[in-house]
């Protein structure tokens, strides 16, 4: 009986233990990293876990010319109804150029993850 309990406890820890320490991962971006696209109405970042809307956001910056600072573009970011997608909406159409999205998200289990991706508007 003791062997059964130890085996069951070990199996439960192996199966459930990984989920407790998981971090949200970016699984899909639109536009994708390094893509060249027409000016997008929305930029979407889909993650592997549900996000906490109050602590999940992103900024859009236009890459600078040599010797100049990058220019932050006015935008808003919200978590979509699916809970896993961060939607970034520029306040106005993005002009031609290179852009960086810097994102910070917090999953429902309070793990914080940051990252960035770049794309270009033709």
Biopython code that builds the backbone (N, CA, C, O; Angstrom):
import numpy as np
from Bio.PDB.StructureBuilder import StructureBuilder

atoms = [
    (1, "UNK", "N", (0.827, -1.193, 0.000)),
    (1, "UNK", "CA", (0.000, 0.000, 0.000)),
    (1, "UNK", "C", (0.868, 1.252, 0.000)),
    (1, "UNK", "O", (0.595, 2.221, -0.708)),
    (2, "UNK", "N", (1.922, 1.206, 0.814)),
    (2, "UNK", "CA", (2.820, 2.364, 0.892)),
    (2, "UNK", "C", (3.444, 2.665, -0.476)),
    (2, "UNK", "O", (3.548, 3.826, -0.872)),
    (3, "UNK", "N", (3.857, 1.620, -1.190)),
    (3, "UNK", "CA", (4.457, 1.790, -2.517)),
    (3, "UNK", "C", (3.458, 2.459, -3.469)),
    (3, "UNK", "O", (3.840, 3.324, -4.259)),
    (4, "UNK", "N", (2.189, 2.065, -3.398)),
    (4, "UNK", "CA", (1.153, 2.663, -4.240)),
    (4, "UNK", "C", (1.005, 4.159, -3.955)),
    (4, "UNK", "O", (0.911, 4.956, -4.888)),
    (5, "UNK", "N", (0.982, 4.544, -2.691)),
    (5, "UNK", "CA", (0.831, 5.954, -2.309)),
    (5, "UNK", "C", (2.025, 6.771, -2.789)),
    (5, "UNK", "O", (1.851, 7.870, -3.317)),
    (6, "UNK", "N", (3.223, 6.253, -2.612)),
    (6, "UNK", "CA", (4.430, 6.964, -3.064)),
    (6, "UNK", "C", (4.421, 7.104, -4.581)),
    (6, "UNK", "O", (4.743, 8.172, -5.103)),
    (7, "UNK", "N", (4.060, 6.047, -5.294)),
    (7, "UNK", "CA", (3.997, 6.096, -6.756)),
    (7, "UNK", "C", (2.940, 7.099, -7.213)),
    (7, "UNK", "O", (3.197, 7.890, -8.120)),
    (8, "UNK", "N", (1.770, 7.077, -6.607)),
    (8, "UNK", "CA", (0.695, 8.010, -6.976)),
    (8, "UNK", "C", (1.103, 9.453, -6.700)),
    (8, "UNK", "O", (0.838, 10.336, -7.516)),
    (9, "UNK", "N", (1.739, 9.700, -5.571)),
    (9, "UNK", "CA", (2.178, 11.062, -5.235)),
    (9, "UNK", "C", (3.244, 11.544, -6.207)),
    (9, "UNK", "O", (3.214, 12.698, -6.634)),
    (10, "UNK", "N", (4.183, 10.680, -6.561)),
    (10, "UNK", "CA", (5.236, 11.040, -7.514)),
    (10, "UNK", "C", (4.638, 11.344, -8.881)),
    (10, "UNK", "O", (5.019, 12.321, -9.525)),
    (11, "UNK", "N", (3.713, 10.518, -9.320)),
    (11, "UNK", "CA", (3.058, 10.735, -10.607)),
    (11, "UNK", "C", (2.271, 12.048, -10.605)),
    (11, "UNK", "O", (2.324, 12.795, -11.582)),
    (12, "UNK", "N", (1.556, 12.333, -9.542)),
    (12, "UNK", "CA", (0.792, 13.584, -9.446)),
    (12, "UNK", "C", (1.718, 14.792, -9.500)),
    (12, "UNK", "O", (1.410, 15.776, -10.173)),
    (13, "UNK", "N", (2.834, 14.730, -8.807)),
    (13, "UNK", "CA", (3.785, 15.849, -8.830)),
    (13, "UNK", "C", (4.373, 16.034, -10.218)),
    (13, "UNK", "O", (4.564, 17.167, -10.662)),
    (14, "UNK", "N", (4.661, 14.949, -10.904)),
    (14, "UNK", "CA", (5.236, 15.040, -12.245)),
    (14, "UNK", "C", (4.239, 15.636, -13.228)),
    (14, "UNK", "O", (4.611, 16.446, -14.077)),
    (15, "UNK", "N", (2.984, 15.243, -13.118)),
    (15, "UNK", "CA", (1.972, 15.732, -14.051)),
    (15, "UNK", "C", (1.519, 17.151, -13.754)),
    (15, "UNK", "O", (1.269, 17.921, -14.681)),
    (16, "UNK", "N", (1.410, 17.507, -12.499)),
    (16, "UNK", "CA", (0.884, 18.815, -12.126)),
    (16, "UNK", "C", (1.961, 19.835, -11.819)),
    (16, "UNK", "O", (1.697, 21.035, -11.885)),
    (17, "UNK", "N", (3.134, 19.410, -11.495)),
    (17, "UNK", "CA", (4.201, 20.319, -11.094)),
    (17, "UNK", "C", (4.619, 21.290, -12.171)),
    (17, "UNK", "O", (4.909, 22.446, -11.863)),
    (18, "UNK", "N", (4.664, 20.869, -13.433)),
    (18, "UNK", "CA", (5.109, 21.742, -14.521)),
    (18, "UNK", "C", (4.193, 22.923, -14.753)),
    (18, "UNK", "O", (4.658, 23.997, -15.137)),
    (19, "UNK", "N", (2.918, 22.750, -14.533)),
    (19, "UNK", "CA", (1.978, 23.836, -14.787)),
    (19, "UNK", "C", (2.150, 24.980, -13.805)),
    (19, "UNK", "O", (1.939, 26.138, -14.166)),
    (20, "UNK", "N", (2.518, 24.686, -12.601)),
    (20, "UNK", "CA", (2.638, 25.723, -11.582)),
    (20, "UNK", "C", (3.765, 26.701, -11.886)),
    (20, "UNK", "O", (3.728, 27.844, -11.432)),
    (21, "UNK", "N", (4.746, 26.276, -12.635)),
    (21, "UNK", "CA", (5.897, 27.121, -12.898)),
    (21, "UNK", "C", (5.955, 27.610, -14.340)),
    (21, "UNK", "O", (6.977, 28.151, -14.762)),
    (22, "UNK", "N", (4.896, 27.434, -15.092)),
    (22, "UNK", "CA", (4.885, 27.845, -16.495)),
    (22, "UNK", "C", (4.845, 29.365, -16.609)),
    (22, "UNK", "O", (4.307, 30.050, -15.739)),
    (23, "UNK", "N", (5.410, 29.877, -17.678)),
    (23, "UNK", "CA", (5.374, 31.304, -17.985)),
    (23, "UNK", "C", (4.657, 31.476, -19.311)),
    (23, "UNK", "O", (4.734, 30.602, -20.175)),
    (24, "UNK", "N", (3.955, 32.602, -19.486)),
    (24, "UNK", "CA", (3.300, 32.810, -20.777)),
    (24, "UNK", "C", (4.349, 32.950, -21.878)),
    (24, "UNK", "O", (5.356, 33.639, -21.711)),
    (25, "UNK", "N", (4.100, 32.294, -22.987)),
    (25, "UNK", "CA", (5.006, 32.371, -24.133)),
    (25, "UNK", "C", (4.253, 32.979, -25.302)),
    (25, "UNK", "O", (3.070, 32.703, -25.498)),
    (26, "UNK", "N", (4.934, 33.801, -26.074)),
    (26, "UNK", "CA", (4.339, 34.346, -27.291)),
    (26, "UNK", "C", (4.268, 33.215, -28.308)),
    (26, "UNK", "O", (5.296, 32.652, -28.683)),
    (27, "UNK", "N", (3.057, 32.877, -28.756)),
    (27, "UNK", "CA", (2.905, 31.778, -29.707)),
    (27, "UNK", "C", (2.573, 32.254, -31.113)),
    (27, "UNK", "O", (2.792, 31.522, -32.078)),
    (28, "UNK", "N", (2.044, 33.476, -31.247)),
    (28, "UNK", "CA", (1.675, 33.981, -32.566)),
    (28, "UNK", "C", (1.629, 35.498, -32.538)),
    (28, "UNK", "O", (1.091, 36.093, -31.604)),
    (29, "UNK", "N", (2.188, 36.117, -33.555)),
    (29, "UNK", "CA", (2.143, 37.578, -33.678)),
    (29, "UNK", "C", (1.649, 37.932, -35.069)),
    (29, "UNK", "O", (2.002, 37.279, -36.051)),
    (30, "UNK", "N", (0.828, 38.972, -35.143)),
    (30, "UNK", "CA", (0.359, 39.463, -36.431)),
    (30, "UNK", "C", (0.425, 40.982, -36.414)),
    (30, "UNK", "O", (-0.354, 41.614, -35.701)),
    (31, "UNK", "N", (1.337, 41.593, -37.180)),
    (31, "UNK", "CA", (2.220, 40.955, -38.147)),
    (31, "UNK", "C", (3.331, 40.160, -37.467)),
    (31, "UNK", "O", (3.717, 40.454, -36.336)),
    (32, "UNK", "N", (3.841, 39.142, -38.176)),
    (32, "UNK", "CA", (4.925, 38.338, -37.614)),
    (32, "UNK", "C", (6.222, 39.141, -37.490)),
    (32, "UNK", "O", (6.384, 40.178, -38.133)),
    (33, "UNK", "N", (7.125, 38.658, -36.670)),
    (33, "UNK", "CA", (8.430, 39.310, -36.504)),
    (33, "UNK", "C", (9.133, 39.413, -37.854)),
    (33, "UNK", "O", (9.142, 38.467, -38.641)),
    (34, "UNK", "N", (9.719, 40.577, -38.103)),
    (34, "UNK", "CA", (10.508, 40.873, -39.306)),
    (34, "UNK", "C", (9.701, 40.903, -40.603)),
    (34, "UNK", "O", (10.283, 40.901, -41.687)),
    (35, "UNK", "N", (8.377, 40.933, -40.510)),
    (35, "UNK", "CA", (7.536, 41.005, -41.707)),
    (35, "UNK", "C", (7.529, 42.424, -42.266)),
    (35, "UNK", "O", (7.800, 43.386, -41.547)),
    (36, "UNK", "N", (7.218, 42.542, -43.554)),
    (36, "UNK", "CA", (7.002, 43.834, -44.211)),
    (36, "UNK", "C", (5.546, 43.818, -44.660)),
    (36, "UNK", "O", (5.150, 42.994, -45.485)),
    (37, "UNK", "N", (4.744, 44.744, -44.104)),
    (37, "UNK", "CA", (3.297, 44.708, -44.303)),
    (37, "UNK", "C", (2.746, 46.102, -44.610)),
    (37, "UNK", "O", (3.428, 47.110, -44.429)),
    (38, "UNK", "N", (1.498, 46.135, -45.079)),
    (38, "UNK", "CA", (0.774, 47.403, -45.175)),
    (38, "UNK", "C", (0.460, 47.839, -43.740)),
    (38, "UNK", "O", (0.489, 47.018, -42.823)),
    (39, "UNK", "N", (0.167, 49.100, -43.547)),
    (39, "UNK", "CA", (-0.102, 49.628, -42.206)),
    (39, "UNK", "C", (-1.228, 48.835, -41.532)),
    (39, "UNK", "O", (-2.361, 48.851, -42.014)),
    (40, "UNK", "N", (-0.931, 48.140, -40.420)),
    (40, "UNK", "CA", (-1.967, 47.323, -39.773)),
    (40, "UNK", "C", (-2.912, 48.166, -38.920)),
    (40, "UNK", "O", (-2.491, 49.131, -38.282)),
    (41, "UNK", "N", (-4.194, 47.792, -38.914)),
    (41, "UNK", "CA", (-5.159, 48.476, -38.038)),
    (41, "UNK", "C", (-4.936, 48.048, -36.597)),
    (41, "UNK", "O", (-5.090, 48.845, -35.672)),
    (42, "UNK", "N", (-4.573, 46.779, -36.413)),
    (42, "UNK", "CA", (-4.290, 46.216, -35.090)),
    (42, "UNK", "C", (-3.055, 45.338, -35.178)),
    (42, "UNK", "O", (-2.745, 44.778, -36.229)),
    (43, "UNK", "N", (-2.364, 45.227, -34.070)),
    (43, "UNK", "CA", (-1.244, 44.306, -33.939)),
    (43, "UNK", "C", (-1.669, 43.334, -32.849)),
    (43, "UNK", "O", (-2.055, 43.761, -31.761)),
    (44, "UNK", "N", (-1.605, 42.034, -33.120)),
    (44, "UNK", "CA", (-2.049, 41.060, -32.129)),
    (44, "UNK", "C", (-0.903, 40.156, -31.699)),
    (44, "UNK", "O", (-0.109, 39.694, -32.519)),
    (45, "UNK", "N", (-0.837, 39.917, -30.405)),
    (45, "UNK", "CA", (0.153, 39.020, -29.813)),
    (45, "UNK", "C", (-0.613, 37.960, -29.028)),
    (45, "UNK", "O", (-1.276, 38.273, -28.038)),
    (46, "UNK", "N", (-0.521, 36.712, -29.467)),
    (46, "UNK", "CA", (-1.235, 35.626, -28.793)),
    (46, "UNK", "C", (-0.259, 34.863, -27.896)),
    (46, "UNK", "O", (0.834, 34.494, -28.326)),
    (47, "UNK", "N", (-0.664, 34.634, -26.656)),
    (47, "UNK", "CA", (0.184, 33.977, -25.670)),
    (47, "UNK", "C", (-0.361, 32.599, -25.302)),
    (47, "UNK", "O", (-1.513, 32.274, -25.591)),
    (48, "UNK", "N", (0.480, 31.806, -24.666)),
    (48, "UNK", "CA", (0.134, 30.431, -24.303)),
    (48, "UNK", "C", (-0.766, 30.337, -23.072)),
    (48, "UNK", "O", (-1.320, 29.274, -22.792)),
    (49, "UNK", "N", (-0.914, 31.429, -22.343)),
    (49, "UNK", "CA", (-1.717, 31.425, -21.120)),
    (49, "UNK", "C", (-2.609, 32.658, -21.068)),
    (49, "UNK", "O", (-2.379, 33.638, -21.776)),
    (50, "UNK", "N", (-3.621, 32.596, -20.226)),
    (50, "UNK", "CA", (-4.485, 33.764, -20.020)),
    (50, "UNK", "C", (-3.692, 34.868, -19.332)),
    (50, "UNK", "O", (-2.834, 34.606, -18.489)),
    (51, "UNK", "N", (-3.999, 36.115, -19.713)),
    (51, "UNK", "CA", (-3.283, 37.285, -19.213)),
    (51, "UNK", "C", (-4.129, 38.060, -18.214)),
    (51, "UNK", "O", (-5.357, 37.977, -18.224)),
    (52, "UNK", "N", (-3.457, 38.812, -17.355)),
    (52, "UNK", "CA", (-4.140, 39.736, -16.445)),
    (52, "UNK", "C", (-4.207, 41.081, -17.169)),
    (52, "UNK", "O", (-3.176, 41.735, -17.325)),
    (53, "UNK", "N", (-5.388, 41.513, -17.615)),
    (53, "UNK", "CA", (-5.506, 42.737, -18.409)),
    (53, "UNK", "C", (-4.913, 43.981, -17.752)),
    (53, "UNK", "O", (-4.315, 44.808, -18.440)),
    (54, "UNK", "N", (-5.062, 44.129, -16.455)),
    (54, "UNK", "CA", (-4.574, 45.338, -15.775)),
    (54, "UNK", "C", (-3.049, 45.459, -15.812)),
    (54, "UNK", "O", (-2.513, 46.554, -15.639)),
    (55, "UNK", "N", (-2.354, 44.354, -16.035)),
    (55, "UNK", "CA", (-0.892, 44.367, -15.990)),
    (55, "UNK", "C", (-0.244, 43.967, -17.311)),
    (55, "UNK", "O", (0.956, 43.697, -17.348)),
    (56, "UNK", "N", (-1.013, 43.924, -18.388)),
    (56, "UNK", "CA", (-0.499, 43.509, -19.692)),
    (56, "UNK", "C", (-0.648, 44.660, -20.671)),
    (56, "UNK", "O", (-1.748, 45.177, -20.871)),
    (57, "UNK", "N", (0.470, 45.063, -21.287)),
    (57, "UNK", "CA", (0.424, 46.200, -22.211)),
    (57, "UNK", "C", (1.561, 46.102, -23.215)),
    (57, "UNK", "O", (2.451, 45.260, -23.095)),
    (58, "UNK", "N", (1.510, 46.979, -24.203)),
    (58, "UNK", "CA", (2.565, 47.035, -25.214)),
    (58, "UNK", "C", (2.704, 48.460, -25.719)),
    (58, "UNK", "O", (1.753, 49.240, -25.694)),
    (59, "UNK", "N", (3.904, 48.786, -26.177)),
    (59, "UNK", "CA", (4.197, 50.092, -26.768)),
    (59, "UNK", "C", (4.710, 49.892, -28.182)),
    (59, "UNK", "O", (5.414, 48.925, -28.471)),
    (60, "UNK", "N", (4.350, 50.815, -29.057)),
    (60, "UNK", "CA", (4.803, 50.798, -30.447)),
    (60, "UNK", "C", (5.767, 51.955, -30.634)),
    (60, "UNK", "O", (5.447, 53.094, -30.293)),
    (61, "UNK", "N", (6.946, 51.670, -31.174)),
    (61, "UNK", "CA", (7.935, 52.721, -31.444)),
    (61, "UNK", "C", (8.408, 52.621, -32.881)),
    (61, "UNK", "O", (8.654, 51.530, -33.396)),
    (62, "UNK", "N", (8.531, 53.782, -33.523)),
    (62, "UNK", "CA", (9.078, 53.830, -34.878)),
    (62, "UNK", "C", (10.590, 53.942, -34.757)),
    (62, "UNK", "O", (11.100, 54.773, -34.005)),
    (63, "UNK", "N", (11.302, 53.106, -35.497)),
    (63, "UNK", "CA", (12.767, 53.134, -35.464)),
    (63, "UNK", "C", (13.262, 54.488, -35.940)),
    (63, "UNK", "O", (12.667, 55.120, -36.813)),
    (64, "UNK", "N", (14.350, 54.907, -35.354)),
    (64, "UNK", "CA", (14.885, 56.237, -35.634)),
    (64, "UNK", "C", (15.899, 56.210, -36.768)),
    (64, "UNK", "O", (16.460, 55.170, -37.114)),
    (65, "UNK", "N", (16.109, 57.372, -37.321)),
    (65, "UNK", "CA", (17.194, 57.565, -38.277)),
    (65, "UNK", "C", (18.481, 57.620, -37.462)),
    (65, "UNK", "O", (18.430, 57.912, -36.267)),
    (66, "UNK", "N", (19.629, 57.349, -38.070)),
    (66, "UNK", "CA", (20.889, 57.435, -37.326)),
    (66, "UNK", "C", (21.029, 58.795, -36.634)),
    (66, "UNK", "O", (20.804, 59.842, -37.240)),
    (67, "UNK", "N", (21.405, 58.754, -35.355)),
    (67, "UNK", "CA", (21.590, 59.974, -34.586)),
    (67, "UNK", "C", (20.326, 60.515, -33.944)),
    (67, "UNK", "O", (20.371, 61.544, -33.269)),
    (68, "UNK", "N", (19.197, 59.842, -34.140)),
    (68, "UNK", "CA", (17.934, 60.295, -33.562)),
    (68, "UNK", "C", (17.359, 59.208, -32.655)),
    (68, "UNK", "O", (17.665, 58.026, -32.812)),
    (69, "UNK", "N", (16.531, 59.622, -31.716)),
    (69, "UNK", "CA", (15.879, 58.660, -30.819)),
    (69, "UNK", "C", (14.660, 58.040, -31.502)),
    (69, "UNK", "O", (14.061, 58.645, -32.392)),
    (70, "UNK", "N", (14.302, 56.832, -31.078)),
    (70, "UNK", "CA", (13.091, 56.192, -31.591)),
    (70, "UNK", "C", (11.878, 57.014, -31.158)),
    (70, "UNK", "O", (11.897, 57.658, -30.109)),
    (71, "UNK", "N", (10.828, 56.987, -31.972)),
    (71, "UNK", "CA", (9.639, 57.781, -31.679)),
    (71, "UNK", "C", (8.504, 56.856, -31.238)),
    (71, "UNK", "O", (8.073, 55.979, -31.987)),
    (72, "UNK", "N", (8.028, 57.068, -30.002)),
    (72, "UNK", "CA", (6.917, 56.275, -29.493)),
    (72, "UNK", "C", (5.639, 56.728, -30.192)),
    (72, "UNK", "O", (5.351, 57.922, -30.266)),
    (73, "UNK", "N", (4.883, 55.767, -30.698)),
    (73, "UNK", "CA", (3.647, 56.053, -31.409)),
    (73, "UNK", "C", (2.467, 55.909, -30.442)),
    (73, "UNK", "O", (2.449, 55.012, -29.600)),
    (74, "UNK", "N", (1.494, 56.795, -30.574)),
    (74, "UNK", "CA", (0.301, 56.715, -29.727)),
    (74, "UNK", "C", (-0.468, 55.441, -30.071)),
    (74, "UNK", "O", (-0.750, 55.169, -31.238)),
    (75, "UNK", "N", (-0.798, 54.675, -29.052)),
    (75, "UNK", "CA", (-1.540, 53.430, -29.260)),
    (75, "UNK", "C", (-2.202, 53.017, -27.947)),
    (75, "UNK", "O", (-1.890, 53.545, -26.880)),
    (76, "UNK", "N", (-3.111, 52.072, -28.052)),
    (76, "UNK", "CA", (-3.722, 51.496, -26.856)),
    (76, "UNK", "C", (-3.560, 49.985, -26.936)),
    (76, "UNK", "O", (-3.432, 49.424, -28.024)),
    (77, "UNK", "N", (-3.567, 49.334, -25.788)),
    (77, "UNK", "CA", (-3.475, 47.875, -25.792)),
    (77, "UNK", "C", (-4.510, 47.308, -24.827)),
    (77, "UNK", "O", (-4.694, 47.809, -23.717)),
    (78, "UNK", "N", (-5.176, 46.256, -25.277)),
    (78, "UNK", "CA", (-6.204, 45.592, -24.481)),
    (78, "UNK", "C", (-6.064, 44.079, -24.645)),
    (78, "UNK", "O", (-5.497, 43.596, -25.625)),
    (79, "UNK", "N", (-6.580, 43.358, -23.685)),
    (79, "UNK", "CA", (-6.610, 41.903, -23.785)),
    (79, "UNK", "C", (-7.948, 41.520, -24.418)),
    (79, "UNK", "O", (-9.005, 41.971, -23.977)),
    (80, "UNK", "N", (-7.891, 40.688, -25.452)),
    (80, "UNK", "CA", (-9.086, 40.247, -26.177)),
    (80, "UNK", "C", (-9.945, 39.335, -25.292)),
    (80, "UNK", "O", (-9.469, 38.834, -24.273)),
    (81, "UNK", "N", (-11.210, 39.120, -25.679)),
    (81, "UNK", "CA", (-12.108, 38.266, -24.891)),
    (81, "UNK", "C", (-11.580, 36.849, -24.637)),
    (81, "UNK", "O", (-11.961, 36.228, -23.645)),
    (82, "UNK", "N", (-10.714, 36.325, -25.511)),
    (82, "UNK", "CA", (-10.168, 34.977, -25.285)),
    (82, "UNK", "C", (-9.209, 34.932, -24.098)),
    (82, "UNK", "O", (-8.853, 33.853, -23.624)),
    (83, "UNK", "N", (-8.785, 36.120, -23.614)),
    (83, "UNK", "CA", (-7.908, 36.199, -22.457)),
    (83, "UNK", "C", (-6.444, 35.947, -22.735)),
    (83, "UNK", "O", (-5.607, 36.178, -21.863)),
    (84, "UNK", "N", (-6.108, 35.475, -23.936)),
    (84, "UNK", "CA", (-4.729, 35.129, -24.274)),
    (84, "UNK", "C", (-4.108, 36.053, -25.315)),
    (84, "UNK", "O", (-2.912, 35.956, -25.588)),
    (85, "UNK", "N", (-4.900, 36.944, -25.900)),
    (85, "UNK", "CA", (-4.411, 37.780, -26.992)),
    (85, "UNK", "C", (-4.362, 39.237, -26.570)),
    (85, "UNK", "O", (-5.353, 39.799, -26.105)),
    (86, "UNK", "N", (-3.194, 39.840, -26.738)),
    (86, "UNK", "CA", (-3.010, 41.268, -26.489)),
    (86, "UNK", "C", (-3.189, 41.974, -27.824)),
    (86, "UNK", "O", (-2.496, 41.662, -28.793)),
    (87, "UNK", "N", (-4.116, 42.925, -27.879)),
    (87, "UNK", "CA", (-4.415, 43.659, -29.110)),
    (87, "UNK", "C", (-3.909, 45.085, -28.951)),
    (87, "UNK", "O", (-4.330, 45.808, -28.048)),
    (88, "UNK", "N", (-2.995, 45.483, -29.843)),
    (88, "UNK", "CA", (-2.438, 46.836, -29.830)),
    (88, "UNK", "C", (-3.053, 47.585, -31.005)),
    (88, "UNK", "O", (-2.981, 47.132, -32.148)),
    (89, "UNK", "N", (-3.660, 48.735, -30.718)),
    (89, "UNK", "CA", (-4.321, 49.529, -31.750)),
    (89, "UNK", "C", (-3.650, 50.889, -31.844)),
    (89, "UNK", "O", (-3.763, 51.700, -30.925)),
    (90, "UNK", "N", (-2.943, 51.150, -32.959)),
    (90, "UNK", "CA", (-2.350, 52.480, -33.143)),
    (90, "UNK", "C", (-3.455, 53.531, -33.235)),
    (90, "UNK", "O", (-4.520, 53.267, -33.793)),
    (91, "UNK", "N", (-3.204, 54.722, -32.690)),
    (91, "UNK", "CA", (-4.196, 55.801, -32.718)),
    (91, "UNK", "C", (-4.439, 56.325, -34.122)),
    (91, "UNK", "O", (-5.521, 56.833, -34.419)),
    (92, "UNK", "N", (-3.442, 56.207, -34.987)),
    (92, "UNK", "CA", (-3.576, 56.612, -36.386)),
    (92, "UNK", "C", (-2.773, 55.626, -37.229)),
    (92, "UNK", "O", (-1.935, 54.897, -36.698)),
    (93, "UNK", "N", (-3.024, 55.595, -38.550)),
    (93, "UNK", "CA", (-2.282, 54.654, -39.395)),
    (93, "UNK", "C", (-0.764, 54.847, -39.259)),
    (93, "UNK", "O", (-0.269, 55.973, -39.209)),
    (94, "UNK", "N", (-0.048, 53.732, -39.201)),
    (94, "UNK", "CA", (1.409, 53.800, -39.090)),
    (94, "UNK", "C", (2.008, 54.143, -40.447)),
    (94, "UNK", "O", (1.748, 53.449, -41.429)),
    (95, "UNK", "N", (2.814, 55.214, -40.517)),
    (95, "UNK", "CA", (3.447, 55.539, -41.788)),
    (95, "UNK", "C", (4.554, 54.533, -42.122)),
    (95, "UNK", "O", (4.972, 53.735, -41.284)),
    (96, "UNK", "N", (4.998, 54.600, -43.345)),
    (96, "UNK", "CA", (6.077, 53.728, -43.815)),
    (96, "UNK", "C", (7.282, 53.834, -42.882)),
    (96, "UNK", "O", (7.665, 54.931, -42.475)),
    (97, "UNK", "N", (7.876, 52.691, -42.546)),
    (97, "UNK", "CA", (9.047, 52.680, -41.677)),
    (97, "UNK", "C", (9.166, 51.378, -40.914)),
    (97, "UNK", "O", (8.383, 50.452, -41.123)),
    (98, "UNK", "N", (10.153, 51.307, -40.024)),
    (98, "UNK", "CA", (10.387, 50.120, -39.186)),
    (98, "UNK", "C", (9.849, 50.387, -37.782)),
    (98, "UNK", "O", (9.989, 51.487, -37.249)),
    (99, "UNK", "N", (9.235, 49.369, -37.194)),
    (99, "UNK", "CA", (8.599, 49.506, -35.887)),
    (99, "UNK", "C", (9.040, 48.397, -34.937)),
    (99, "UNK", "O", (9.370, 47.285, -35.350)),
    (100, "UNK", "N", (9.035, 48.738, -33.662)),
    (100, "UNK", "CA", (9.299, 47.766, -32.610)),
    (100, "UNK", "C", (8.115, 47.765, -31.653)),
    (100, "UNK", "O", (7.626, 48.820, -31.247)),
    (101, "UNK", "N", (7.665, 46.580, -31.301)),
    (101, "UNK", "CA", (6.631, 46.409, -30.288)),
    (101, "UNK", "C", (7.334, 45.888, -29.037)),
    (101, "UNK", "O", (7.932, 44.812, -29.064)),
    (102, "UNK", "N", (7.265, 46.641, -27.951)),
    (102, "UNK", "CA", (7.805, 46.207, -26.660)),
    (102, "UNK", "C", (6.616, 45.835, -25.786)),
    (102, "UNK", "O", (5.768, 46.679, -25.496)),
    (103, "UNK", "N", (6.552, 44.585, -25.368)),
    (103, "UNK", "CA", (5.406, 44.136, -24.588)),
    (103, "UNK", "C", (5.811, 43.603, -23.221)),
    (103, "UNK", "O", (6.899, 43.061, -23.027)),
    (104, "UNK", "N", (4.884, 43.780, -22.283)),
    (104, "UNK", "CA", (5.006, 43.264, -20.917)),
    (104, "UNK", "C", (3.662, 42.646, -20.576)),
    (104, "UNK", "O", (2.634, 43.322, -20.633)),
    (105, "UNK", "N", (3.661, 41.379, -20.225)),
    (105, "UNK", "CA", (2.409, 40.719, -19.859)),
    (105, "UNK", "C", (2.579, 39.991, -18.532)),
    (105, "UNK", "O", (3.680, 39.589, -18.154)),
    (106, "UNK", "N", (1.462, 39.834, -17.841)),
    (106, "UNK", "CA", (1.427, 39.061, -16.604)),
    (106, "UNK", "C", (0.328, 38.024, -16.780)),
    (106, "UNK", "O", (-0.812, 38.360, -17.101)),
    (107, "UNK", "N", (0.680, 36.763, -16.568)),
    (107, "UNK", "CA", (-0.301, 35.690, -16.720)),
    (107, "UNK", "C", (-1.194, 35.613, -15.484)),
    (107, "UNK", "O", (-0.911, 36.226, -14.455)),
    (108, "UNK", "N", (-2.263, 34.858, -15.606)),
    (108, "UNK", "CA", (-3.218, 34.718, -14.506)),
    (108, "UNK", "C", (-2.565, 34.154, -13.246)),
    (108, "UNK", "O", (-3.049, 34.396, -12.140)),
    (109, "UNK", "N", (-1.470, 33.404, -13.399)),
    (109, "UNK", "CA", (-0.766, 32.888, -12.213)),
    (109, "UNK", "C", (0.369, 33.814, -11.779)),
    (109, "UNK", "O", (1.274, 33.394, -11.058)),
    (110, "UNK", "N", (0.323, 35.061, -12.213)),
    (110, "UNK", "CA", (1.191, 36.188, -11.822)),
    (110, "UNK", "C", (2.629, 36.129, -12.331)),
    (110, "UNK", "O", (3.490, 36.825, -11.793)),
    (111, "UNK", "N", (2.912, 35.330, -13.336)),
    (111, "UNK", "CA", (4.250, 35.341, -13.924)),
    (111, "UNK", "C", (4.350, 36.476, -14.942)),
    (111, "UNK", "O", (3.510, 36.598, -15.833)),
    (112, "UNK", "N", (5.386, 37.303, -14.799)),
    (112, "UNK", "CA", (5.594, 38.447, -15.689)),
    (112, "UNK", "C", (6.627, 38.085, -16.756)),
    (112, "UNK", "O", (7.667, 37.499, -16.455)),
    (113, "UNK", "N", (6.327, 38.439, -17.998)),
    (113, "UNK", "CA", (7.227, 38.186, -19.115)),
    (113, "UNK", "C", (7.241, 39.424, -19.999)),
    (113, "UNK", "O", (6.210, 40.067, -20.199)),
    (114, "UNK", "N", (8.412, 39.753, -20.524)),
    (114, "UNK", "CA", (8.569, 40.894, -21.430)),
    (114, "UNK", "C", (9.244, 40.427, -22.707)),
    (114, "UNK", "O", (9.924, 39.401, -22.732)),
    (115, "UNK", "N", (9.045, 41.193, -23.757)),
    (115, "UNK", "CA", (9.702, 40.872, -25.015)),
    (115, "UNK", "C", (9.475, 41.961, -26.032)),
    (115, "UNK", "O", (8.837, 42.975, -25.750)),
    (116, "UNK", "N", (9.999, 41.743, -27.207)),
    (116, "UNK", "CA", (9.792, 42.701, -28.292)),
    (116, "UNK", "C", (9.868, 41.981, -29.624)),
    (116, "UNK", "O", (10.421, 40.887, -29.739)),
    (117, "UNK", "N", (9.299, 42.625, -30.618)),
    (117, "UNK", "CA", (9.423, 42.141, -31.987)),
    (117, "UNK", "C", (9.415, 43.346, -32.903)),
    (117, "UNK", "O", (8.921, 44.415, -32.547)),
    (118, "UNK", "N", (9.967, 43.159, -34.082)),
    (118, "UNK", "CA", (10.064, 44.255, -35.049)),
    (118, "UNK", "C", (9.372, 43.851, -36.345)),
    (118, "UNK", "O", (9.320, 42.674, -36.701)),
    (119, "UNK", "N", (8.845, 44.849, -37.036)),
    (119, "UNK", "CA", (8.274, 44.652, -38.368)),
    (119, "UNK", "C", (8.399, 45.971, -39.109)),
    (119, "UNK", "O", (8.757, 46.990, -38.519)),
    (120, "UNK", "N", (8.107, 45.950, -40.391)),
    (120, "UNK", "CA", (8.192, 47.166, -41.200)),
    (120, "UNK", "C", (6.873, 47.402, -41.917)),
    (120, "UNK", "O", (6.165, 46.459, -42.273)),
    (121, "UNK", "N", (6.554, 48.677, -42.125)),
    (121, "UNK", "CA", (5.380, 49.071, -42.901)),
    (121, "UNK", "C", (5.892, 49.598, -44.229)),
    (121, "UNK", "O", (6.769, 50.460, -44.278)),
    (122, "UNK", "N", (5.318, 49.056, -45.324)),
    (122, "UNK", "CA", (5.763, 49.473, -46.663)),
    (122, "UNK", "C", (4.948, 50.634, -47.175)),
    (122, "UNK", "O", (5.185, 51.113, -48.284)),
]
sb = StructureBuilder()
sb.init_structure("model")
sb.init_model(0)
sb.init_chain("A")
sb.init_seg("    ")
for serial, (resi, resn, name, xyz) in enumerate(atoms, 1):
    if name == "N":
        sb.init_residue(resn, " ", resi, " ")
    sb.init_atom(name, np.array(xyz, "f"), 0.0, 1.0, " ", f" {name:<3s}", serial, name[0])
structure = sb.get_structure()
